[in-house]
Amino acid sequence: MADSIEKLKAIVRELEDELHDLVAVDDEAAELLHEAIQEIQDVLQARERDDSAAAAAESLDEDLPSDSPESVIERLQLAAHQFENSHPTLTGILSRLIDGLGQMGI
């Protein structure tokens, strides 16, 4: 599991770097991605510490507005869909992140 966590951390860093380099990203989409990155980092840290990983994963879905997608995976999928034509590199990174999270059961 430690290898999976490290791989996901590397993908998150790659996503952060790509977001930093993008100029033409609307504020709403950028905010969605920044929030998702923070949530993912929180879960990965909890998994590393082995502090109630199930509780940490559940916390991803707490306090969301009723019109928000229900899970971090759904929010990432929404972001990937928004960027698929305008930012294919970002979409690829998001796809890898979604796959990795799914493999970990998050």
Backbone bond lengths (Angstrom), bond angles and torsions (degrees), N, CA, C in turn:
res aa  C-N    CA-C-N  psi(-1)  N-CA   C-N-CA  omega(-1)  CA-C   N-CA-C  phi
1 M - - - 1.446 - - 1.527 110.73 -
2 A 1.314 117.95 -32.54 1.469 121.07 -179.56 1.529 110.98 -60.48
3 D 1.341 116.37 -38.66 1.469 119.34 177.59 1.529 111.19 -63.41
4 S 1.332 116.76 -40.52 1.466 120.52 178.84 1.516 110.89 -63.16
5 I 1.314 116.45 -41.77 1.461 120.68 179.61 1.524 110.25 -63.61
6 E 1.321 116.72 -44.09 1.471 120.12 179.77 1.523 111.32 -64.36
7 K 1.332 117.17 -38.81 1.466 120.14 177.57 1.528 110.78 -63.58
8 L 1.334 116.07 -42.89 1.460 119.35 179.32 1.523 111.40 -66.57
9 K 1.318 117.11 -38.44 1.467 119.98 176.60 1.527 110.61 -61.18
10 A 1.317 116.73 -39.88 1.463 120.68 178.57 1.530 110.55 -64.62
11 I 1.324 117.18 -39.73 1.464 120.80 178.95 1.526 109.87 -67.39
12 V 1.329 117.17 -39.91 1.465 120.61 177.92 1.529 110.13 -62.31
13 R 1.336 116.85 -42.54 1.479 120.01 177.41 1.530 110.57 -62.17
14 E 1.324 116.17 -40.90 1.469 120.44 178.01 1.529 110.39 -62.92
15 L 1.328 116.81 -40.38 1.457 121.64 178.03 1.534 110.54 -64.13
16 E 1.309 116.75 -43.89 1.463 120.53 177.91 1.525 111.25 -61.19
17 D 1.317 116.40 -43.44 1.467 120.54 178.44 1.532 111.24 -61.76
18 E 1.316 115.99 -44.06 1.463 120.51 -179.73 1.529 110.37 -64.19
19 L 1.325 117.28 -42.17 1.466 120.23 178.17 1.522 111.42 -63.25
20 H 1.305 115.66 -38.33 1.466 120.53 179.90 1.529 110.62 -64.03
21 D 1.326 116.59 -35.49 1.462 121.54 -176.98 1.529 113.35 -81.51
22 L 1.330 117.26 -19.26 1.464 120.35 -178.16 1.515 110.65 -76.89
23 V 1.303 114.67 137.27 1.461 120.24 179.28 1.526 110.53 -102.33
24 A 1.314 116.62 -41.43 1.461 121.29 -171.87 1.525 112.36 -98.35
25 V 1.330 116.43 61.23 1.464 120.58 176.32 1.516 106.81 -118.21
26 D 1.338 115.90 129.81 1.464 116.88 -179.28 1.527 109.93 -69.48
27 D 1.321 115.41 153.58 1.464 121.87 -173.45 1.522 112.93 -59.98
28 E 1.318 117.24 -39.27 1.457 121.09 -178.33 1.534 111.30 -63.89
29 A 1.313 116.03 -45.87 1.467 120.37 179.69 1.521 110.90 -66.30
30 A 1.311 117.28 -41.30 1.461 120.78 178.75 1.524 110.49 -63.10
31 E 1.317 117.61 -41.65 1.467 121.61 178.80 1.522 110.59 -63.55
32 L 1.323 116.71 -42.69 1.456 121.41 178.03 1.530 110.40 -57.41
33 L 1.317 116.42 -45.03 1.459 120.58 -179.55 1.518 112.15 -69.01
34 H 1.316 117.33 -40.96 1.467 119.44 179.11 1.529 111.40 -63.72
35 E 1.321 117.12 -39.89 1.464 120.63 177.08 1.524 110.90 -64.68
36 A 1.327 116.38 -43.11 1.469 120.13 179.31 1.521 110.82 -63.72
37 I 1.324 117.18 -40.61 1.469 120.90 178.44 1.520 110.05 -60.30
38 Q 1.329 116.89 -44.88 1.465 120.40 -179.41 1.528 110.72 -62.86
39 E 1.327 116.84 -42.83 1.460 120.79 179.13 1.529 111.09 -62.27
40 I 1.317 115.92 -43.45 1.465 120.50 -179.98 1.525 110.05 -63.71
41 Q 1.313 116.94 -44.18 1.465 120.29 179.14 1.526 110.96 -60.97
42 D 1.322 117.20 -40.74 1.460 120.99 178.46 1.531 111.38 -61.54
43 V 1.328 115.93 -44.72 1.468 119.87 -179.82 1.525 110.76 -66.11
44 L 1.322 117.41 -43.32 1.464 120.29 -179.65 1.525 110.82 -62.93
45 Q 1.320 117.45 -39.43 1.467 119.96 177.43 1.516 110.67 -64.94
46 A 1.324 117.08 -41.03 1.459 120.66 178.31 1.527 110.84 -64.39
47 R 1.318 116.25 -40.48 1.465 119.89 178.58 1.520 110.77 -64.84
48 E 1.316 116.57 -38.29 1.472 119.91 178.42 1.516 110.91 -64.17
49 R 1.309 116.34 -41.09 1.468 120.18 -179.64 1.512 111.30 -77.64
50 D 1.335 116.48 -12.72 1.450 121.82 -177.47 1.519 111.61 63.07
51 D 1.338 116.60 27.32 1.456 122.80 179.21 1.517 109.08 -88.15
52 S 1.299 117.08 90.39 1.455 121.80 174.74 1.525 111.73 46.11
53 A 1.317 116.10 67.94 1.465 121.99 -177.54 1.527 111.46 -57.55
54 A 1.307 117.45 -36.63 1.463 119.29 179.85 1.519 110.91 -64.22
55 A 1.327 117.30 -41.18 1.460 120.39 178.80 1.522 110.69 -65.60
56 A 1.307 117.16 -38.18 1.463 120.65 179.17 1.522 110.29 -65.23
57 A 1.321 117.95 -42.36 1.459 121.00 179.32 1.524 110.76 -64.67
58 E 1.341 116.60 -39.34 1.455 119.75 178.34 1.516 111.29 -64.64
59 S 1.321 117.10 -32.62 1.461 120.13 -177.14 1.519 112.13 -66.99
60 L 1.321 118.66 -15.85 1.457 120.99 177.74 1.520 111.72 -61.69
61 D 1.321 116.08 -28.24 1.455 119.96 -173.18 1.525 113.34 -102.18
62 E 1.319 118.85 2.95 1.452 121.82 -179.55 1.527 110.54 -79.03
63 D 1.317 115.31 152.69 1.461 123.13 172.05 1.522 114.03 58.44
64 L 1.310 118.12 33.00 1.459 120.45 176.25 1.517 109.33 -92.26
65 P 1.321 117.47 142.77 1.464 119.14 173.24 1.526 109.53 -59.72
66 S 1.324 116.33 151.91 1.467 119.70 -174.21 1.525 112.82 -63.45
67 D 1.334 118.49 -22.18 1.458 119.74 -179.75 1.527 112.58 -93.82
68 S 1.337 117.48 5.19 1.463 121.10 178.90 1.522 110.19 -83.50
69 P 1.328 116.43 150.64 1.463 118.21 171.24 1.521 108.73 -58.33
70 E 1.317 117.46 150.58 1.454 121.53 -168.51 1.519 115.07 -76.27
71 S 1.294 119.77 -29.79 1.463 119.96 -175.25 1.521 110.65 -128.37
72 V 1.317 114.44 163.59 1.461 119.24 178.21 1.529 110.03 -61.63
73 I 1.316 116.98 -35.32 1.471 120.76 177.46 1.531 109.68 -61.88
74 E 1.324 116.80 -45.19 1.463 119.63 -179.92 1.526 111.02 -64.49
75 R 1.328 117.50 -37.26 1.462 119.92 178.47 1.529 110.33 -67.16
76 L 1.329 117.13 -38.94 1.463 120.01 177.67 1.529 110.75 -67.36
77 Q 1.330 116.63 -39.14 1.465 119.85 177.88 1.528 110.83 -63.75
78 L 1.329 116.74 -39.67 1.454 120.79 177.05 1.527 110.15 -62.41
79 A 1.325 116.62 -44.76 1.464 120.45 178.83 1.524 110.63 -62.56
80 A 1.329 117.20 -43.58 1.465 120.81 179.93 1.526 110.35 -60.24
81 H 1.315 115.63 -41.33 1.472 119.53 178.82 1.531 110.83 -63.54
82 Q 1.335 116.78 -40.06 1.460 120.46 -179.68 1.526 111.92 -64.87
83 F 1.331 116.89 -31.71 1.453 121.14 -173.91 1.527 114.46 -99.45
84 E 1.336 118.44 -4.15 1.458 119.23 -169.23 1.524 114.17 -60.00
85 N 1.314 118.79 -32.99 1.465 120.34 179.37 1.523 112.70 -88.78
86 S 1.319 116.75 -38.51 1.462 119.83 -173.69 1.525 114.19 -87.28
87 H 1.319 117.50 -28.00 1.469 120.96 -176.05 1.539 110.02 -139.58
88 P 1.324 118.08 75.74 1.464 120.54 -175.82 1.534 113.71 -62.16
89 T 1.322 118.16 -32.40 1.470 119.99 178.92 1.522 109.64 -65.49
90 L 1.303 116.94 -44.47 1.460 121.83 178.34 1.524 110.71 -62.28
91 T 1.320 116.61 -40.53 1.459 121.41 178.30 1.527 110.88 -62.22
92 G 1.326 117.05 -40.72 1.461 120.91 177.87 1.516 112.08 -63.36
93 I 1.321 116.88 -41.80 1.466 121.24 178.69 1.529 109.65 -64.00
94 L 1.328 116.32 -44.36 1.462 119.92 178.92 1.529 111.26 -61.67
95 S 1.314 116.96 -40.18 1.471 120.68 179.10 1.524 111.42 -61.64
96 R 1.338 116.13 -42.89 1.463 119.58 178.13 1.524 111.43 -65.37
97 L 1.305 116.27 -37.26 1.458 120.94 178.82 1.522 110.87 -66.94
98 I 1.315 116.57 -44.15 1.462 121.55 177.64 1.528 110.56 -60.02
99 D 1.329 116.81 -44.98 1.468 120.76 179.26 1.534 110.83 -61.82
100 G 1.328 116.53 -45.16 1.463 120.15 -179.65 1.510 112.70 -63.17
101 L 1.321 116.89 -41.86 1.463 120.33 178.27 1.525 110.58 -65.08
102 G 1.312 115.88 -40.80 1.461 119.89 178.22 1.520 111.82 -62.31
103 Q 1.311 117.57 -39.94 1.458 121.52 178.69 1.530 111.86 -64.89
104 M 1.332 116.39 -28.65 1.466 120.60 178.37 1.535 111.84 -86.72
105 G 1.319 116.92 -5.16 1.447 119.99 -179.96 1.511 113.97 80.03
106 I 1.308 116.46 23.86 1.473 120.39 -179.15 1.513 108.42 -95.56
